[in-house]
Amino acid sequence: MSEMMRAVGYRESLPITDPRSLIDVEVPVPEPGHHDLLVRVEAVSVNPVDVKVRAGNDPRGQIKILGYDAAGVVTAIGDGVTRFAVGDTVWYAGSIDRPGTNAQYHVVNEHVVGHKPASLSFARAAALPLTTITAWETLDSFTLDARKQPGGTLLVVGGAGGVGSALIQLARALTDLTVIATASRPESARWVTDLGAHHVTDHRDLAASVLAVAPQGVDYVLTAFSAGNIGDFAQLVRPFGHITAIDDPAGLDLLPLKAKSISWHWELMFTRPLFTPTDPAQHELLEQAARLVDDGRVRTTATTELGPINAATLREAHALVESSATIGKVVIAGW
Protein backbone atom coordinates (compact mmCIF):
# COMPACT_ATOMS: atom_id res chain seq x y z
CA MET A 1 0.00 0.00 0.00
CA SER A 2 1.35 3.48 -0.93
CA GLU A 3 2.43 5.82 1.84
CA MET A 4 -0.11 8.61 2.28
CA MET A 5 0.40 12.34 2.82
CA ARG A 6 -1.65 15.38 3.72
CA ALA A 7 -2.57 17.84 0.98
CA VAL A 8 -5.02 20.64 0.22
CA GLY A 9 -7.16 20.58 -2.91
CA TYR A 10 -10.63 21.13 -4.30
CA ARG A 11 -13.29 19.08 -6.11
CA GLU A 12 -15.43 21.90 -7.54
CA SER A 13 -14.98 25.59 -8.31
CA LEU A 14 -16.62 27.54 -5.50
CA PRO A 15 -16.30 31.02 -3.95
CA ILE A 16 -13.43 31.13 -1.46
CA THR A 17 -15.96 31.93 1.29
CA ASP A 18 -17.36 28.40 0.89
CA PRO A 19 -15.60 25.91 3.24
CA ARG A 20 -15.59 23.38 0.37
CA SER A 21 -13.62 25.70 -1.94
CA LEU A 22 -10.39 24.20 -0.52
CA ILE A 23 -10.41 21.03 1.54
CA ASP A 24 -7.95 18.87 3.48
CA VAL A 25 -7.33 15.48 1.87
CA GLU A 26 -4.98 12.51 2.07
CA VAL A 27 -3.37 11.28 -1.15
CA PRO A 28 -0.51 8.89 -1.98
CA VAL A 29 3.04 10.22 -1.84
CA PRO A 30 4.13 10.57 -5.49
CA GLU A 31 7.06 8.70 -7.04
CA PRO A 32 9.77 10.77 -8.78
CA GLY A 33 10.28 10.15 -12.49
CA HIS A 34 13.57 10.05 -14.42
CA HIS A 35 14.45 13.76 -14.04
CA ASP A 36 12.26 14.44 -10.98
CA LEU A 37 12.95 15.42 -7.41
CA LEU A 38 10.69 14.39 -4.54
CA VAL A 39 10.60 17.44 -2.28
CA ARG A 40 9.33 17.65 1.30
CA VAL A 41 7.45 20.93 1.13
CA GLU A 42 8.20 23.29 4.00
CA ALA A 43 6.54 26.46 2.69
CA VAL A 44 4.44 27.68 -0.24
CA SER A 45 3.04 30.98 -1.46
CA VAL A 46 -0.20 31.90 -3.18
CA ASN A 47 -0.18 33.68 -6.54
CA PRO A 48 -3.00 35.06 -8.70
CA VAL A 49 -2.67 31.95 -10.89
CA ASP A 50 -3.78 29.78 -7.93
CA VAL A 51 -6.94 31.87 -7.64
CA LYS A 52 -7.58 31.82 -11.42
CA VAL A 53 -7.17 28.04 -11.69
CA ARG A 54 -9.38 27.39 -8.65
CA ALA A 55 -12.12 29.66 -10.02
CA GLY A 56 -11.97 28.61 -13.65
CA ASN A 57 -10.85 24.97 -13.77
CA ASP A 58 -13.56 22.72 -12.33
CA PRO A 59 -12.18 19.20 -11.68
CA ARG A 60 -15.72 17.75 -11.69
CA GLY A 61 -15.44 15.87 -8.43
CA GLN A 62 -11.83 14.73 -8.78
CA ILE A 63 -9.37 16.16 -6.29
CA LYS A 64 -7.11 18.84 -7.78
CA ILE A 65 -4.13 20.07 -5.78
CA LEU A 66 -3.06 23.67 -6.40
CA GLY A 67 0.19 25.45 -5.58
CA TYR A 68 3.23 26.45 -7.63
CA ASP A 69 5.76 28.28 -5.46
CA ALA A 70 7.52 26.06 -2.93
CA ALA A 71 10.62 25.77 -0.79
CA GLY A 72 11.63 22.49 0.77
CA VAL A 73 14.09 19.62 1.08
CA VAL A 74 14.90 16.95 -1.51
CA THR A 75 14.05 13.51 -0.08
CA ALA A 76 14.46 11.32 -3.20
CA ILE A 77 15.64 11.73 -6.79
CA GLY A 78 14.96 10.08 -10.14
CA ASP A 79 17.69 8.03 -11.77
CA GLY A 80 18.41 10.75 -14.36
CA VAL A 81 18.88 13.62 -11.90
CA THR A 82 22.30 15.29 -12.10
CA ARG A 83 21.88 18.70 -10.43
CA PHE A 84 20.62 17.77 -6.96
CA ALA A 85 21.14 15.28 -4.14
CA VAL A 86 19.01 14.08 -1.26
CA GLY A 87 19.15 16.67 1.51
CA ASP A 88 19.48 19.71 -0.75
CA THR A 89 17.27 22.67 0.11
CA VAL A 90 15.47 23.98 -2.99
CA TRP A 91 13.03 26.59 -4.30
CA TYR A 92 10.94 26.55 -7.46
CA ALA A 93 7.60 27.33 -9.11
CA GLY A 94 6.93 23.98 -10.82
CA SER A 95 4.56 23.51 -13.74
CA ILE A 96 0.86 24.10 -14.22
CA ASP A 97 0.32 20.67 -15.82
CA ARG A 98 1.34 18.64 -12.72
CA PRO A 99 -0.16 18.28 -9.24
CA GLY A 100 0.64 21.32 -7.10
CA THR A 101 2.78 22.11 -4.10
CA ASN A 102 0.01 22.30 -1.50
CA ALA A 103 1.05 18.87 -0.26
CA GLN A 104 3.57 17.44 2.18
CA TYR A 105 5.58 15.95 -0.70
CA HIS A 106 5.82 17.17 -4.27
CA VAL A 107 7.41 15.88 -7.48
CA VAL A 108 9.10 18.41 -9.75
CA ASN A 109 11.39 18.35 -12.78
CA GLU A 110 14.96 19.27 -11.79
CA HIS A 111 15.25 21.60 -14.82
CA VAL A 112 12.95 24.18 -13.17
CA VAL A 113 14.42 23.97 -9.64
CA GLY A 114 17.16 25.99 -7.96
CA HIS A 115 19.06 25.70 -4.69
CA LYS A 116 17.36 27.82 -2.04
CA PRO A 117 19.16 30.99 -0.93
CA ALA A 118 21.04 30.10 2.23
CA SER A 119 20.16 33.43 3.83
CA LEU A 120 16.39 32.93 3.67
CA SER A 121 14.04 30.77 5.71
CA PHE A 122 11.81 28.38 3.78
CA ALA A 123 8.85 30.75 4.21
CA ARG A 124 10.68 33.82 2.99
CA ALA A 125 12.19 31.90 0.08
CA ALA A 126 8.81 30.52 -1.03
CA ALA A 127 7.63 34.06 -1.84
CA LEU A 128 10.04 34.50 -4.74
CA PRO A 129 10.34 31.75 -7.39
CA LEU A 130 7.29 32.30 -9.63
CA THR A 131 7.52 36.07 -9.58
CA THR A 132 11.30 36.06 -10.00
CA ILE A 133 11.09 33.76 -13.02
CA THR A 134 8.34 35.94 -14.50
CA ALA A 135 10.30 39.13 -13.93
CA TRP A 136 13.55 37.65 -15.27
CA GLU A 137 11.85 36.35 -18.40
CA THR A 138 10.24 39.77 -18.81
CA LEU A 139 13.66 41.39 -18.97
CA ASP A 140 14.63 38.77 -21.56
CA SER A 141 11.51 39.55 -23.60
CA PHE A 142 12.77 43.07 -24.27
CA THR A 143 14.62 42.28 -27.49
CA LEU A 144 17.09 45.12 -26.98
CA ASP A 145 18.25 43.10 -23.93
CA ALA A 146 17.60 45.54 -21.14
CA ARG A 147 20.09 43.73 -18.93
CA LYS A 148 22.99 44.90 -21.10
CA GLN A 149 21.81 48.19 -22.61
CA PRO A 150 22.81 51.39 -20.81
CA GLY A 151 20.07 53.87 -20.09
CA GLY A 152 16.43 53.52 -20.98
CA THR A 153 13.31 53.69 -18.83
CA LEU A 154 11.14 50.87 -17.50
CA LEU A 155 7.55 51.35 -16.31
CA VAL A 156 6.21 48.71 -13.91
CA VAL A 157 2.40 48.87 -13.82
CA GLY A 158 1.36 47.26 -10.53
CA GLY A 159 4.69 47.79 -8.80
CA ALA A 160 3.61 46.58 -5.35
CA GLY A 161 2.39 43.20 -6.61
CA GLY A 162 4.50 40.07 -6.57
CA VAL A 163 5.91 40.31 -10.09
CA GLY A 164 6.27 44.08 -9.93
CA SER A 165 8.18 43.80 -6.66
CA ALA A 166 10.55 41.26 -8.20
CA LEU A 167 11.04 43.21 -11.43
CA ILE A 168 11.90 46.46 -9.68
CA GLN A 169 14.67 44.67 -7.79
CA LEU A 170 16.02 42.72 -10.76
CA ALA A 171 16.00 45.80 -12.98
CA ARG A 172 18.04 47.69 -10.38
CA ALA A 173 20.42 44.76 -9.82
CA LEU A 174 20.93 43.75 -13.47
CA THR A 175 20.39 46.87 -15.60
CA ASP A 176 21.00 50.61 -15.81
CA LEU A 177 17.32 51.31 -16.45
CA THR A 178 15.46 54.13 -14.74
CA VAL A 179 12.55 52.40 -12.99
CA ILE A 180 9.10 53.98 -12.67
CA ALA A 181 6.52 52.03 -10.64
CA THR A 182 2.81 52.67 -10.29
CA ALA A 183 1.19 52.63 -6.87
CA SER A 184 -2.16 54.01 -5.74
CA ARG A 185 -1.78 54.02 -1.95
CA PRO A 186 0.84 55.60 0.34
CA GLU A 187 1.89 52.20 1.71
CA SER A 188 2.32 50.85 -1.83
CA ALA A 189 4.38 53.88 -2.80
CA ARG A 190 6.66 53.38 0.21
CA TRP A 191 7.06 49.69 -0.66
CA VAL A 192 8.14 50.25 -4.28
CA THR A 193 10.46 53.08 -3.26
CA ASP A 194 12.13 50.85 -0.68
CA LEU A 195 12.61 48.20 -3.39
CA GLY A 196 14.47 50.68 -5.56
CA ALA A 197 11.99 52.43 -7.87
CA HIS A 198 13.37 55.80 -8.96
CA HIS A 199 9.90 57.32 -9.41
CA VAL A 200 6.38 56.43 -8.26
CA THR A 201 3.29 57.36 -10.26
CA ASP A 202 -0.45 56.82 -9.92
CA HIS A 203 -1.94 54.26 -12.30
CA ARG A 204 -5.34 55.97 -12.04
CA ASP A 205 -3.99 58.75 -14.28
CA LEU A 206 -1.38 56.67 -16.03
CA ALA A 207 -0.25 58.60 -19.11
CA ALA A 208 -0.20 62.02 -17.48
CA SER A 209 1.53 60.86 -14.29
CA VAL A 210 4.23 58.90 -16.16
CA LEU A 211 4.92 61.64 -18.70
CA ALA A 212 5.28 64.09 -15.82
CA VAL A 213 8.41 62.24 -14.66
CA ALA A 214 9.51 60.90 -18.09
CA PRO A 215 8.54 63.60 -20.63
CA GLN A 216 10.16 61.67 -23.50
CA GLY A 217 8.21 58.52 -22.64
CA VAL A 218 9.38 55.07 -21.59
CA ASP A 219 11.14 52.29 -23.48
CA TYR A 220 9.80 49.24 -21.65
CA VAL A 221 6.59 48.39 -19.80
CA LEU A 222 5.60 45.47 -17.60
CA THR A 223 1.83 45.45 -17.11
CA ALA A 224 -0.32 43.40 -14.78
CA PHE A 225 -3.31 45.60 -15.66
CA SER A 226 -3.72 45.84 -19.44
CA ALA A 227 -7.48 46.33 -19.82
CA GLY A 228 -8.34 49.99 -20.33
CA ASN A 229 -4.69 51.06 -20.53
CA ILE A 230 -3.80 50.49 -24.20
CA GLY A 231 -4.56 54.10 -25.13
CA ASP A 232 -2.32 55.30 -22.31
CA PHE A 233 0.46 52.94 -23.41
CA ALA A 234 0.19 54.32 -26.94
CA GLN A 235 0.82 57.79 -25.50
CA LEU A 236 3.60 57.06 -23.04
CA VAL A 237 5.68 54.36 -24.78
CA ARG A 238 8.35 55.62 -27.16
CA PRO A 239 8.46 54.47 -30.81
CA PHE A 240 9.79 50.92 -31.14
CA GLY A 241 9.26 50.35 -27.43
CA HIS A 242 8.29 47.07 -25.78
CA ILE A 243 5.37 46.07 -23.55
CA THR A 244 5.17 42.74 -21.71
CA ALA A 245 1.83 41.68 -20.22
CA ILE A 246 1.29 39.08 -17.52
CA ASP A 247 -2.51 39.33 -17.38
CA ASP A 248 -5.04 37.96 -19.86
CA PRO A 249 -7.90 40.40 -20.44
CA ALA A 250 -10.52 39.37 -22.98
CA GLY A 251 -10.99 41.31 -26.20
CA LEU A 252 -7.82 43.39 -25.95
CA ASP A 253 -7.44 45.81 -28.90
CA LEU A 254 -3.77 46.55 -29.56
CA LEU A 255 -4.24 48.57 -32.74
CA PRO A 256 -3.46 51.92 -31.02
CA LEU A 257 0.14 50.68 -30.60
CA LYS A 258 0.74 50.22 -34.34
CA ALA A 259 1.60 53.81 -35.28
CA LYS A 260 4.67 53.73 -33.01
CA SER A 261 5.64 50.13 -33.94
CA ILE A 262 5.39 49.16 -30.28
CA SER A 263 6.04 45.46 -29.65
CA TRP A 264 3.62 43.52 -27.44
CA HIS A 265 4.88 40.43 -25.57
CA TRP A 266 3.05 37.88 -23.44
CA GLU A 267 4.88 36.38 -20.48
CA LEU A 268 3.84 33.05 -18.94
CA MET A 269 6.50 31.43 -16.83
CA PHE A 270 4.91 28.01 -17.39
CA THR A 271 5.75 28.10 -21.12
CA ARG A 272 9.17 26.50 -20.63
CA PRO A 273 8.05 23.62 -18.37
CA LEU A 274 5.06 22.99 -20.65
CA PHE A 275 6.76 23.09 -24.05
CA THR A 276 10.53 22.72 -23.49
CA PRO A 277 10.76 20.68 -20.28
CA THR A 278 14.46 19.86 -20.72
CA ASP A 279 15.44 23.54 -21.05
CA PRO A 280 17.53 24.42 -17.96
CA ALA A 281 16.96 28.19 -18.24
CA GLN A 282 14.72 28.41 -15.17
CA HIS A 283 17.14 26.31 -13.11
CA GLU A 284 19.96 28.62 -14.11
CA LEU A 285 18.11 31.85 -13.39
CA LEU A 286 16.97 30.59 -9.97
CA GLU A 287 20.60 29.77 -9.17
CA GLN A 288 21.62 33.31 -10.17
CA ALA A 289 18.70 34.81 -8.26
CA ALA A 290 19.72 32.89 -5.13
CA ARG A 291 23.18 34.45 -5.38
CA LEU A 292 21.63 37.91 -5.72
CA VAL A 293 19.58 37.24 -2.57
CA ASP A 294 22.55 35.95 -0.60
CA ASP A 295 24.61 38.94 -1.76
CA GLY A 296 21.94 41.29 -0.41
CA ARG A 297 21.00 42.67 -3.84
CA VAL A 298 17.48 41.16 -3.91
CA ARG A 299 15.27 40.72 -0.87
CA THR A 300 12.25 38.56 -0.17
CA THR A 301 8.86 40.01 -1.04
CA ALA A 302 7.04 38.06 1.68
CA THR A 303 4.85 40.45 3.66
CA THR A 304 2.24 38.13 5.19
CA GLU A 305 3.24 34.78 6.73
CA LEU A 306 0.50 32.33 7.70
CA GLY A 307 0.49 28.77 8.99
CA PRO A 308 0.12 25.89 9.12
CA ILE A 309 -0.40 24.61 5.57
CA ASN A 310 -4.01 23.42 5.64
CA ALA A 311 -7.31 24.19 3.92
CA ALA A 312 -8.42 26.88 6.38
CA THR A 313 -5.15 28.77 6.11
CA LEU A 314 -5.04 28.49 2.33
CA ARG A 315 -8.62 29.78 2.08
CA GLU A 316 -7.48 32.80 4.08
CA ALA A 317 -4.49 33.26 1.76
CA HIS A 318 -6.62 32.95 -1.39
CA ALA A 319 -9.05 35.54 -0.03
CA LEU A 320 -6.17 37.97 0.57
CA VAL A 321 -4.85 37.49 -2.97
CA GLU A 322 -8.37 37.80 -4.45
CA SER A 323 -8.74 41.19 -2.76
CA SER A 324 -6.04 42.61 -5.10
CA ALA A 325 -5.03 44.85 -2.20
CA THR A 326 -2.02 42.87 -1.01
CA ILE A 327 1.48 44.31 -1.08
CA GLY A 328 4.19 41.74 -1.81
CA LYS A 329 3.42 38.06 -1.24
CA VAL A 330 1.41 35.84 1.09
CA VAL A 331 3.32 32.77 2.27
CA ILE A 332 2.22 29.72 4.28
CA ALA A 333 4.67 27.55 6.20
CA GLY A 334 4.69 24.39 8.29
CA TRP A 335 2.40 21.40 8.64
C-alpha positions in Angstrom: 0.0 0.0 0.0 1.4 3.5 -0.9 2.4 5.8 1.8 -0.1 8.6 2.3 0.4 12.3 2.8 -1.6 15.4 3.7 -2.6 17.8 1.0 -5.0 20.6 0.2 -7.2 20.6 -2.9 -10.6 21.1 -4.3 -13.3 19.1 -6.1 -15.4 21.9 -7.5 -15.0 25.6 -8.3 -16.6 27.5 -5.5 -16.3 31.0 -3.9 -13.4 31.1 -1.5 -16.0 31.9 1.3 -17.4 28.4 0.9 -15.6 25.9 3.2 -15.6 23.4 0.4 -13.6 25.7 -1.9 -10.4 24.2 -0.5 -10.4 21.0 1.5 -8.0 18.9 3.5 -7.3 15.5 1.9 -5.0 12.5 2.1 -3.4 11.3 -1.2 -0.5 8.9 -2.0 3.0 10.2 -1.8 4.1 10.6 -5.5 7.1 8.7 -7.0 9.8 10.8 -8.8 10.3 10.1 -12.5 13.6 10.0 -14.4 14.5 13.8 -14.0 12.3 14.4 -11.0 13.0 15.4 -7.4 10.7 14.4 -4.5 10.6 17.4 -2.3 9.3 17.6 1.3 7.4 20.9 1.1 8.2 23.3 4.0 6.5 26.5 2.7 4.4 27.7 -0.2 3.0 31.0 -1.5 -0.2 31.9 -3.2 -0.2 33.7 -6.5 -3.0 35.1 -8.7 -2.7 32.0 -10.9 -3.8 29.8 -7.9 -6.9 31.9 -7.6 -7.6 31.8 -11.4 -7.2 28.0 -11.7 -9.4 27.4 -8.6 -12.1 29.7 -10.0 -12.0 28.6 -13.7 -10.8 25.0 -13.8 -13.6 22.7 -12.3 -12.2 19.2 -11.7 -15.7 17.7 -11.7 -15.4 15.9 -8.4 -11.8 14.7 -8.8 -9.4 16.2 -6.3 -7.1 18.8 -7.8 -4.1 20.1 -5.8 -3.1 23.7 -6.4 0.2 25.4 -5.6 3.2 26.5 -7.6 5.8 28.3 -5.5 7.5 26.1 -2.9 10.6 25.8 -0.8 11.6 22.5 0.8 14.1 19.6 1.1 14.9 16.9 -1.5 14.0 13.5 -0.1 14.5 11.3 -3.2 15.6 11.7 -6.8 15.0 10.1 -10.1 17.7 8.0 -11.8 18.4 10.8 -14.4 18.9 13.6 -11.9 22.3 15.3 -12.1 21.9 18.7 -10.4 20.6 17.8 -7.0 21.1 15.3 -4.1 19.0 14.1 -1.3 19.2 16.7 1.5 19.5 19.7 -0.7 17.3 22.7 0.1 15.5 24.0 -3.0 13.0 26.6 -4.3 10.9 26.5 -7.5 7.6 27.3 -9.1 6.9 24.0 -10.8 4.6 23.5 -13.7 0.9 24.1 -14.2 0.3 20.7 -15.8 1.3 18.6 -12.7 -0.2 18.3 -9.2 0.6 21.3 -7.1 2.8 22.1 -4.1 0.0 22.3 -1.5 1.1 18.9 -0.3 3.6 17.4 2.2 5.6 15.9 -0.7 5.8 17.2 -4.3 7.4 15.9 -7.5 9.1 18.4 -9.8 11.4 18.3 -12.8 15.0 19.3 -11.8 15.3 21.6 -14.8 13.0 24.2 -13.2 14.4 24.0 -9.6 17.2 26.0 -8.0 19.1 25.7 -4.7 17.4 27.8 -2.0 19.2 31.0 -0.9 21.0 30.1 2.2 20.2 33.4 3.8 16.4 32.9 3.7 14.0 30.8 5.7 11.8 28.4 3.8 8.9 30.7 4.2 10.7 33.8 3.0 12.2 31.9 0.1 8.8 30.5 -1.0 7.6 34.1 -1.8 10.0 34.5 -4.7 10.3 31.8 -7.4 7.3 32.3 -9.6 7.5 36.1 -9.6 11.3 36.1 -10.0 11.1 33.8 -13.0 8.3 35.9 -14.5 10.3 39.1 -13.9 13.6 37.7 -15.3 11.9 36.3 -18.4 10.2 39.8 -18.8 13.7 41.4 -19.0 14.6 38.8 -21.6 11.5 39.5 -23.6 12.8 43.1 -24.3 14.6 42.3 -27.5 17.1 45.1 -27.0 18.3 43.1 -23.9 17.6 45.5 -21.1 20.1 43.7 -18.9 23.0 44.9 -21.1 21.8 48.2 -22.6 22.8 51.4 -20.8 20.1 53.9 -20.1 16.4 53.5 -21.0 13.3 53.7 -18.8 11.1 50.9 -17.5 7.6 51.4 -16.3 6.2 48.7 -13.9 2.4 48.9 -13.8 1.4 47.3 -10.5 4.7 47.8 -8.8 3.6 46.6 -5.4 2.4 43.2 -6.6 4.5 40.1 -6.6 5.9 40.3 -10.1 6.3 44.1 -9.9 8.2 43.8 -6.7 10.5 41.3 -8.2 11.0 43.2 -11.4 11.9 46.5 -9.7 14.7 44.7 -7.8 16.0 42.7 -10.8 16.0 45.8 -13.0 18.0 47.7 -10.4 20.4 44.8 -9.8 20.9 43.7 -13.5 20.4 46.9 -15.6 21.0 50.6 -15.8 17.3 51.3 -16.4 15.5 54.1 -14.7 12.5 52.4 -13.0 9.1 54.0 -12.7 6.5 52.0 -10.6 2.8 52.7 -10.3 1.2 52.6 -6.9 -2.2 54.0 -5.7 -1.8 54.0 -2.0 0.8 55.6 0.3 1.9 52.2 1.7 2.3 50.8 -1.8 4.4 53.9 -2.8 6.7 53.4 0.2 7.1 49.7 -0.7 8.1 50.3 -4.3 10.5 53.1 -3.3 12.1 50.9 -0.7 12.6 48.2 -3.4 14.5 50.7 -5.6 12.0 52.4 -7.9 13.4 55.8 -9.0 9.9 57.3 -9.4 6.4 56.4 -8.3 3.3 57.4 -10.3 -0.4 56.8 -9.9 -1.9 54.3 -12.3 -5.3 56.0 -12.0 -4.0 58.8 -14.3 -1.4 56.7 -16.0 -0.2 58.6 -19.1 -0.2 62.0 -17.5 1.5 60.9 -14.3 4.2 58.9 -16.2 4.9 61.6 -18.7 5.3 64.1 -15.8 8.4 62.2 -14.7 9.5 60.9 -18.1 8.5 63.6 -20.6 10.2 61.7 -23.5 8.2 58.5 -22.6 9.4 55.1 -21.6 11.1 52.3 -23.5 9.8 49.2 -21.7 6.6 48.4 -19.8 5.6 45.5 -17.6 1.8 45.5 -17.1 -0.3 43.4 -14.8 -3.3 45.6 -15.7 -3.7 45.8 -19.4 -7.5 46.3 -19.8 -8.3 50.0 -20.3 -4.7 51.1 -20.5 -3.8 50.5 -24.2 -4.6 54.1 -25.1 -2.3 55.3 -22.3 0.5 52.9 -23.4 0.2 54.3 -26.9 0.8 57.8 -25.5 3.6 57.1 -23.0 5.7 54.4 -24.8 8.4 55.6 -27.2 8.5 54.5 -30.8 9.8 50.9 -31.1 9.3 50.3 -27.4 8.3 47.1 -25.8 5.4 46.1 -23.5 5.2 42.7 -21.7 1.8 41.7 -20.2 1.3 39.1 -17.5 -2.5 39.3 -17.4 -5.0 38.0 -19.9 -7.9 40.4 -20.4 -10.5 39.4 -23.0 -11.0 41.3 -26.2 -7.8 43.4 -26.0 -7.4 45.8 -28.9 -3.8 46.6 -29.6 -4.2 48.6 -32.7 -3.5 51.9 -31.0 0.1 50.7 -30.6 0.7 50.2 -34.3 1.6 53.8 -35.3 4.7 53.7 -33.0 5.6 50.1 -33.9 5.4 49.2 -30.3 6.0 45.5 -29.7 3.6 43.5 -27.4 4.9 40.4 -25.6 3.0 37.9 -23.4 4.9 36.4 -20.5 3.8 33.0 -18.9 6.5 31.4 -16.8 4.9 28.0 -17.4 5.8 28.1 -21.1 9.2 26.5 -20.6 8.1 23.6 -18.4 5.1 23.0 -20.7 6.8 23.1 -24.0 10.5 22.7 -23.5 10.8 20.7 -20.3 14.5 19.9 -20.7 15.4 23.5 -21.1 17.5 24.4 -18.0 17.0 28.2 -18.2 14.7 28.4 -15.2 17.1 26.3 -13.1 20.0 28.6 -14.1 18.1 31.9 -13.4 17.0 30.6 -10.0 20.6 29.8 -9.2 21.6 33.3 -10.2 18.7 34.8 -8.3 19.7 32.9 -5.1 23.2 34.4 -5.4 21.6 37.9 -5.7 19.6 37.2 -2.6 22.6 35.9 -0.6 24.6 38.9 -1.8 21.9 41.3 -0.4 21.0 42.7 -3.8 17.5 41.2 -3.9 15.3 40.7 -0.9 12.3 38.6 -0.2 8.9 40.0 -1.0 7.0 38.1 1.7 4.9 40.4 3.7 2.2 38.1 5.2 3.2 34.8 6.7 0.5 32.3 7.7 0.5 28.8 9.0 0.1 25.9 9.1 -0.4 24.6 5.6 -4.0 23.4 5.6 -7.3 24.2 3.9 -8.4 26.9 6.4 -5.1 28.8 6.1 -5.0 28.5 2.3 -8.6 29.8 2.1 -7.5 32.8 4.1 -4.5 33.3 1.8 -6.6 33.0 -1.4 -9.0 35.5 0.0 -6.2 38.0 0.6 -4.9 37.5 -3.0 -8.4 37.8 -4.5 -8.7 41.2 -2.8 -6.0 42.6 -5.1 -5.0 44.8 -2.2 -2.0 42.9 -1.0 1.5 44.3 -1.1 4.2 41.7 -1.8 3.4 38.1 -1.2 1.4 35.8 1.1 3.3 32.8 2.3 2.2 29.7 4.3 4.7 27.6 6.2 4.7 24.4 8.3 2.4 21.4 8.6 
